[in-house]
């Protein structure tokens, strides 16, 4: 049976700054908490059978209201975290981010290349699909993770890194639909 994976990119979070909260503890902004609550109805309509999330606070806070409404626990998984780019929040972050997409095999010392991220994304989503065969899993994650998942699902022609912007943009709504009986995970994006 097919498994539906619904990628939920975290809502509006506190902007990363030097000396600010670290990646693990950076929370949603007040408007992000409202956005997370506003997602509940749409996410419940998908009849999720499980909720998984990056362990980063902002991702958990985004899917938590839906999980609570469903009576489901949020299963946090390290492999669903954002890309470990090795980039600090500096004014030239966007330039370095774009270069990483253009040269996916390059990595900063101690960091993850985009190619490494692609392998992690594929393995993590395949594992979720296998564990929840036939179900619908909400996946609380991050922009670069979701973008790479959508690219792998066949959205390459509709997904790009905007020049001068630190996050990838992408289509809204289901993409990567597979024929019935295909056991590969299907993915969808949620704003």
Backbone as CSV, one residue per row, in Angstrom:
resi,resn,N_x,N_y,N_z,CA_x,CA_y,CA_z,C_x,C_y,C_z
1,UNK,0.845,-1.193,0.000,0.000,0.000,0.000,0.883,1.246,0.000
2,UNK,0.352,2.314,-0.518,1.092,3.572,-0.560,0.976,4.300,0.777
3,UNK,2.004,5.015,1.104,2.030,5.860,2.292,2.073,7.300,1.826
4,UNK,1.223,8.152,2.398,1.261,9.581,2.093,2.092,10.276,3.154
5,UNK,3.083,11.017,2.707,3.905,11.820,3.604,3.583,13.279,3.323
6,UNK,3.082,13.987,4.320,2.698,15.387,4.168,3.768,16.226,4.843
7,UNK,4.580,16.903,4.042,5.655,17.727,4.576,5.085,19.050,5.061
8,UNK,5.345,19.358,6.322,4.852,20.591,6.922,6.079,21.412,7.323
9,UNK,6.406,22.392,6.500,7.538,23.267,6.824,7.135,24.128,8.018
10,UNK,8.056,24.303,8.957,7.706,25.027,10.175,7.161,26.421,9.863
11,UNK,6.306,26.895,10.736,5.703,28.225,10.604,6.756,29.300,10.901
12,UNK,6.345,30.560,10.885,7.260,31.683,11.075,7.968,31.585,12.424
13,UNK,9.283,31.530,12.355,10.079,31.364,13.580,10.915,32.598,13.863
14,UNK,11.482,32.622,15.054,12.420,33.663,15.433,13.580,33.604,14.443
15,UNK,13.998,34.754,13.956,15.084,34.820,12.983,16.404,34.450,13.666
16,UNK,17.213,33.609,13.005,18.497,33.255,13.615,19.429,34.467,13.668
17,UNK,20.064,34.618,14.789,21.042,35.697,14.972,22.209,35.149,15.771
18,UNK,23.350,35.776,15.592,24.489,35.411,16.442,24.098,35.702,17.881
19,UNK,24.335,34.757,18.757,23.988,34.935,20.166,22.519,34.695,20.469
20,UNK,21.711,34.399,19.430,20.291,34.123,19.632,20.098,32.670,20.011
21,UNK,18.849,32.224,20.073,18.627,30.810,20.377,19.312,29.933,19.336
22,UNK,19.819,28.781,19.775,20.457,27.869,18.829,19.399,27.191,17.968
23,UNK,19.848,26.437,16.988,18.928,25.804,16.049,17.934,24.868,16.738
24,UNK,18.361,24.191,17.785,17.467,23.256,18.474,16.348,23.969,19.226
25,UNK,16.626,25.146,19.754,15.662,25.803,20.645,15.029,27.059,20.066
26,UNK,15.327,27.389,18.808,14.740,28.592,18.203,13.242,28.349,18.012
27,UNK,12.394,29.148,18.679,10.947,28.889,18.665,10.221,29.605,17.523
28,UNK,8.930,29.327,17.449,8.067,30.079,16.546,7.830,31.466,17.137
29,UNK,7.620,32.421,16.263,7.212,33.762,16.689,5.725,33.685,17.022
30,UNK,5.159,34.681,17.692,3.722,34.636,18.000,2.847,34.388,16.767
31,UNK,3.180,35.022,15.630,2.378,34.786,14.428,2.570,33.356,13.911
32,UNK,3.728,32.764,14.169,3.955,31.377,13.795,3.092,30.421,14.609
33,UNK,2.900,30.736,15.882,2.013,29.908,16.714,0.583,29.968,16.194
34,UNK,0.155,31.150,15.740,-1.175,31.299,15.146,-1.249,30.498,13.843
35,UNK,-0.211,30.584,13.014,-0.178,29.820,11.763,-0.299,28.324,12.046
36,UNK,0.397,27.843,13.062,0.344,26.415,13.407,-1.075,26.013,13.808
37,UNK,-1.734,26.849,14.585,-3.121,26.558,14.975,-4.045,26.592,13.752
38,UNK,-3.772,27.534,12.837,-4.612,27.655,11.643,-4.458,26.473,10.682
39,UNK,-3.369,25.739,10.771,-3.143,24.571,9.914,-3.972,23.358,10.344
40,UNK,-4.421,23.345,11.579,-5.033,22.141,12.150,-6.174,21.603,11.291
41,UNK,-7.123,22.429,10.920,-8.274,21.948,10.142,-7.863,21.281,8.845
42,UNK,-6.981,21.921,8.117,-6.522,21.362,6.844,-5.754,20.069,7.020
43,UNK,-4.946,20.006,8.069,-4.173,18.787,8.313,-5.072,17.646,8.787
44,UNK,-6.074,17.959,9.619,-6.997,16.912,10.082,-7.783,16.326,8.911
45,UNK,-8.094,17.144,7.910,-8.843,16.671,6.742,-8.082,15.596,5.975
46,UNK,-6.765,15.525,6.154,-5.949,14.513,5.488,-5.964,13.172,6.227
47,UNK,-6.621,13.124,7.388,-6.745,11.912,8.206,-5.395,11.281,8.536
48,UNK,-4.477,12.044,9.145,-3.168,11.478,9.485,-3.288,10.333,10.481
49,UNK,-2.395,9.368,10.308,-2.327,8.234,11.224,-1.102,8.332,12.132
50,UNK,-0.208,9.287,11.820,1.001,9.486,12.625,1.536,10.897,12.393
51,UNK,2.299,11.372,13.370,2.952,12.680,13.265,4.408,12.500,13.656
52,UNK,5.295,12.855,12.748,6.731,12.805,13.014,7.274,14.215,12.821
53,UNK,8.397,14.507,13.466,8.946,15.853,13.343,10.440,15.870,13.583
54,UNK,11.066,16.859,12.981,12.417,17.239,13.362,12.365,17.545,14.861
55,UNK,13.429,17.321,15.588,13.410,17.647,17.014,13.554,19.145,17.289
56,UNK,13.825,19.954,16.254,13.968,21.395,16.453,12.624,21.955,16.930
57,UNK,12.674,22.794,17.944,11.471,23.309,18.592,10.476,23.893,17.602
58,UNK,10.919,24.693,16.643,9.996,25.353,15.719,9.214,24.346,14.869
59,UNK,9.835,23.231,14.513,9.139,22.205,13.734,8.114,21.485,14.611
60,UNK,8.511,21.144,15.816,7.584,20.471,16.745,6.396,21.383,17.046
61,UNK,6.667,22.660,17.320,5.578,23.595,17.632,4.595,23.734,16.476
62,UNK,5.041,23.520,15.257,4.163,23.657,14.094,3.197,22.487,13.962
63,UNK,3.635,21.274,14.238,2.755,20.106,14.088,2.059,19.706,15.388
64,UNK,2.508,20.246,16.500,1.940,19.872,17.799,0.428,20.120,17.907
65,UNK,-0.096,21.264,17.466,-1.553,21.462,17.581,-2.357,20.398,16.827
66,UNK,-1.915,20.011,15.640,-2.619,18.964,14.886,-2.495,17.623,15.596
67,UNK,-1.303,17.312,16.086,-1.105,16.042,16.806,-2.022,15.974,18.031
68,UNK,-2.077,17.077,18.756,-2.931,17.124,19.951,-4.395,16.902,19.565
69,UNK,-4.858,17.557,18.504,-6.248,17.400,18.059,-6.544,15.963,17.618
70,UNK,-5.531,15.286,17.109,-5.680,13.900,16.666,-5.486,12.886,17.789
71,UNK,-4.984,13.352,18.933,-4.668,12.440,20.024,-3.434,11.605,19.735
72,UNK,-2.530,12.146,18.906,-1.309,11.433,18.535,-0.089,12.091,19.171
73,UNK,0.918,11.301,19.452,2.192,11.832,19.938,2.998,12.332,18.742
74,UNK,3.879,13.290,18.995,4.816,13.749,17.970,6.090,12.929,18.135
75,UNK,6.399,12.132,17.137,7.589,11.283,17.128,8.740,12.115,16.569
76,UNK,9.630,12.604,17.449,10.745,13.418,16.965,11.879,12.519,16.493
77,UNK,12.435,12.901,15.341,13.498,12.112,14.721,14.614,13.035,14.248
78,UNK,15.809,12.734,14.671,16.978,13.534,14.329,17.161,13.656,12.817
79,UNK,16.846,12.585,12.073,17.085,12.604,10.634,16.137,13.536,9.873
80,UNK,15.105,14.088,10.532,14.181,15.028,9.889,14.605,16.489,10.098
81,UNK,15.741,16.689,10.749,16.216,18.049,11.052,16.581,18.803,9.775
82,UNK,16.790,20.095,9.937,17.212,20.941,8.828,18.619,20.585,8.395
83,UNK,18.975,20.999,7.209,20.301,20.819,6.649,21.329,21.464,7.565
84,UNK,22.379,20.736,7.886,23.491,21.275,8.679,24.483,21.877,7.696
85,UNK,24.233,23.132,7.351,25.002,23.807,6.302,26.385,24.255,6.763
86,UNK,26.568,24.408,8.066,27.829,24.950,8.557,27.914,26.454,8.373
87,UNK,26.799,27.072,7.943,26.771,28.518,7.727,26.243,29.232,8.957
88,UNK,26.928,30.273,9.349,26.465,31.101,10.469,25.498,32.151,9.936
89,UNK,24.596,32.656,10.799,23.683,33.725,10.355,24.460,35.033,10.160
90,UNK,24.928,35.245,8.952,25.684,36.444,8.608,25.032,37.105,7.402
91,UNK,25.389,38.351,7.117,24.780,39.034,5.964,24.999,38.317,4.629
92,UNK,26.080,37.540,4.495,26.327,36.864,3.221,25.859,35.401,3.219
93,UNK,25.019,35.054,4.174,24.484,33.691,4.277,23.822,33.255,2.973
94,UNK,22.970,34.113,2.416,22.208,33.745,1.216,23.133,33.388,0.060
95,UNK,24.200,34.144,-0.129,25.143,33.870,-1.212,25.768,32.482,-1.043
96,UNK,26.163,32.164,0.175,26.762,30.856,0.446,25.729,29.732,0.279
97,UNK,24.497,30.008,0.665,23.431,29.021,0.550,23.200,28.679,-0.919
98,UNK,23.104,29.691,-1.757,22.902,29.469,-3.192,24.074,28.681,-3.777
99,UNK,25.277,29.012,-3.384,26.459,28.287,-3.883,26.368,26.808,-3.516
100,UNK,25.883,26.513,-2.323,25.752,25.114,-1.897,24.792,24.350,-2.800
101,UNK,23.721,24.996,-3.232,22.772,24.345,-4.128,23.396,24.145,-5.502
102,UNK,24.224,25.080,-5.920,24.866,24.982,-7.228,26.001,23.956,-7.243
103,UNK,26.565,23.652,-6.068,27.674,22.702,-5.929,27.314,21.704,-4.816
104,UNK,26.379,20.799,-5.096,25.819,19.947,-4.051,26.796,19.001,-3.357
105,UNK,27.945,18.732,-3.939,28.903,17.827,-3.292,29.858,18.552,-2.348
106,UNK,29.841,19.872,-2.359,30.728,20.638,-1.481,30.110,20.749,-0.088
107,UNK,30.971,20.688,0.923,30.526,20.861,2.305,31.564,21.670,3.060
108,UNK,31.109,22.475,3.971,32.019,23.191,4.855,32.557,22.200,5.885
109,UNK,33.723,22.481,6.464,34.288,21.549,7.457,33.274,21.228,8.571
110,UNK,33.077,19.940,8.799,32.169,19.495,9.859,30.697,19.635,9.532
111,UNK,30.364,20.074,8.310,28.965,20.274,7.924,28.541,19.212,6.914
112,UNK,27.319,19.329,6.466,26.699,18.366,5.561,26.575,19.006,4.172
113,UNK,26.959,18.296,3.136,26.749,18.804,1.780,25.273,18.616,1.419
114,UNK,24.839,19.283,0.372,23.476,19.087,-0.124,23.301,17.633,-0.572
115,UNK,24.336,17.056,-1.167,24.263,15.641,-1.580,24.080,14.734,-0.360
116,UNK,24.786,15.049,0.741,24.603,14.287,1.984,23.173,14.441,2.486
117,UNK,22.656,15.665,2.430,21.278,15.916,2.848,20.316,15.105,1.992
118,UNK,20.529,15.081,0.696,19.649,14.308,-0.188,19.578,12.844,0.239
119,UNK,20.723,12.266,0.575,20.741,10.863,1.016,19.974,10.706,2.341
120,UNK,20.173,11.660,3.259,19.471,11.601,4.551,17.963,11.745,4.359
121,UNK,17.552,12.694,3.525,16.129,12.906,3.255,15.505,11.627,2.690
122,UNK,16.142,11.052,1.691,15.607,9.836,1.079,15.468,8.694,2.065
123,UNK,16.503,8.480,2.865,16.469,7.392,3.839,15.414,7.636,4.917
124,UNK,15.327,8.864,5.400,14.370,9.186,6.469,12.930,9.014,5.995
125,UNK,12.632,9.512,4.804,11.262,9.405,4.300,10.911,7.978,3.914
126,UNK,11.863,7.238,3.373,11.611,5.828,3.055,11.318,5.036,4.330
127,UNK,12.064,5.329,5.393,11.845,4.643,6.671,10.448,4.959,7.220
128,UNK,10.055,6.234,7.175,8.711,6.605,7.641,7.639,5.901,6.807
129,UNK,7.824,5.888,5.496,6.838,5.246,4.622,6.711,3.760,4.926
130,UNK,7.829,3.115,5.162,7.808,1.686,5.475,7.143,1.422,6.829
131,UNK,7.473,2.239,7.822,6.915,2.052,9.169,5.419,2.325,9.234
132,UNK,4.916,3.175,8.341,3.500,3.582,8.373,2.809,3.202,7.074
133,UNK,3.129,2.028,6.563,2.618,1.539,5.283,1.098,1.693,5.211
134,UNK,0.648,2.416,4.197,-0.790,2.604,4.001,-1.370,3.768,4.771
135,UNK,-0.572,4.443,5.588,-1.073,5.553,6.386,-0.743,6.903,5.784
136,UNK,-1.072,7.923,6.544,-0.737,9.305,6.194,0.039,9.879,7.358
137,UNK,1.253,10.337,7.083,2.139,10.840,8.129,2.381,12.322,7.918
138,UNK,2.085,13.121,8.948,2.479,14.530,8.938,3.947,14.563,9.318
139,UNK,4.750,15.302,8.563,6.186,15.373,8.801,6.564,16.835,9.039
140,UNK,6.796,17.199,10.295,7.212,18.555,10.633,8.689,18.720,10.342
141,UNK,9.003,19.622,9.432,10.399,19.747,9.036,10.738,21.172,8.650
142,UNK,11.695,21.338,7.770,12.305,22.631,7.469,12.361,22.864,5.965
143,UNK,12.631,24.100,5.595,12.604,24.503,4.194,13.529,23.732,3.285
144,UNK,14.787,23.625,3.644,15.726,22.947,2.754,15.437,21.453,2.708
145,UNK,15.106,20.856,3.831,14.741,19.439,3.870,13.548,19.199,2.948
146,UNK,12.496,20.001,3.108,11.286,19.824,2.296,11.581,20.053,0.824
147,UNK,12.376,21.058,0.508,12.707,21.336,-0.891,13.435,20.159,-1.525
148,UNK,14.377,19.582,-0.808,15.124,18.448,-1.360,14.209,17.225,-1.510
149,UNK,13.266,17.040,-0.591,12.308,15.943,-0.709,11.427,16.134,-1.937
150,UNK,10.980,17.355,-2.166,10.135,17.633,-3.323,10.904,17.449,-4.627
151,UNK,12.156,17.848,-4.641,12.977,17.618,-5.825,13.095,16.125,-6.114
152,UNK,13.326,15.345,-5.085,13.457,13.895,-5.253,12.150,13.275,-5.736
153,UNK,11.018,13.898,-5.378,9.708,13.372,-5.770,9.302,13.800,-7.175
154,UNK,10.169,14.547,-7.836,9.873,14.909,-9.207,9.407,16.328,-9.422
155,UNK,9.576,17.186,-8.445,9.134,18.577,-8.580,10.237,19.476,-9.120
156,UNK,11.296,18.908,-9.671,12.468,19.684,-10.084,12.127,20.830,-11.019
157,UNK,11.209,20.639,-11.925,10.873,21.698,-12.870,10.122,22.848,-12.248
158,UNK,9.603,22.674,-11.044,8.792,23.712,-10.416,9.404,24.237,-9.133
159,UNK,10.644,23.892,-8.837,11.245,24.247,-7.564,12.624,24.820,-7.795
160,UNK,12.893,25.956,-7.212,14.198,26.591,-7.395,14.563,27.373,-6.156
161,UNK,15.826,27.641,-6.014,16.293,28.519,-4.944,16.268,29.932,-5.496
162,UNK,15.427,30.803,-4.952,15.406,32.176,-5.443,16.760,32.841,-5.201
163,UNK,17.266,33.520,-6.176,18.540,34.230,-6.030,18.431,35.225,-4.888
164,UNK,19.475,35.222,-4.030,19.516,36.179,-2.936,18.574,35.854,-1.788
165,UNK,18.009,34.669,-1.781,17.083,34.282,-0.721,17.622,33.030,-0.051
166,UNK,17.518,32.961,1.248,18.134,31.871,1.994,17.320,30.585,1.994
167,UNK,16.070,30.619,1.596,15.245,29.410,1.634,14.769,29.065,0.242
168,UNK,14.547,27.800,0.030,13.996,27.359,-1.242,12.505,27.595,-1.240
169,UNK,11.979,27.966,-2.362,10.538,28.111,-2.507,10.014,26.893,-3.241
170,UNK,8.735,26.706,-3.231,8.241,25.555,-3.947,6.741,25.567,-4.084
171,UNK,6.241,24.583,-4.752,4.814,24.497,-5.001,4.050,24.229,-3.709
172,UNK,2.814,24.629,-3.690,1.947,24.332,-2.553,0.988,23.245,-3.017
173,UNK,0.724,22.337,-2.146,-0.193,21.271,-2.500,0.539,19.997,-2.859
174,UNK,-0.198,18.919,-3.084,0.408,17.621,-3.337,1.234,17.603,-4.612
175,UNK,2.348,16.949,-4.529,3.192,16.711,-5.698,3.726,15.295,-5.601
176,UNK,4.314,14.836,-6.654,4.982,13.543,-6.605,4.033,12.374,-6.433
177,UNK,2.798,12.491,-6.901,1.858,11.386,-6.768,2.356,10.188,-7.561
178,UNK,2.278,9.023,-6.961,2.735,7.785,-7.572,1.525,6.945,-7.967
179,UNK,1.687,6.072,-8.937,0.590,5.178,-9.311,0.218,4.266,-8.140
180,UNK,-1.043,3.904,-8.063,-1.520,3.015,-7.004,-0.708,1.730,-7.048
181,UNK,-0.326,1.249,-5.879,0.464,0.037,-5.787,1.959,0.296,-5.742
182,UNK,2.389,1.514,-6.085,3.802,1.879,-6.001,4.125,2.113,-4.534
183,UNK,5.082,1.394,-3.983,5.359,1.453,-2.547,6.284,2.610,-2.147
184,UNK,6.769,3.355,-3.114,7.608,4.496,-2.760,6.759,5.545,-2.058
185,UNK,7.353,6.326,-1.135,6.573,7.339,-0.425,6.086,8.427,-1.375
186,UNK,4.882,8.907,-1.126,4.357,10.063,-1.847,4.508,11.250,-0.920
187,UNK,4.814,12.392,-1.473,5.024,13.577,-0.659,4.063,14.666,-1.018
188,UNK,3.828,15.560,-0.079,3.014,16.741,-0.309,3.589,17.883,0.485
189,UNK,3.342,19.085,0.079,3.850,20.266,0.779,2.698,21.012,1.386
190,UNK,2.931,21.580,2.532,1.948,22.410,3.209,2.605,23.743,3.478
191,UNK,1.902,24.864,3.272,2.536,26.162,3.472,3.037,26.347,4.875
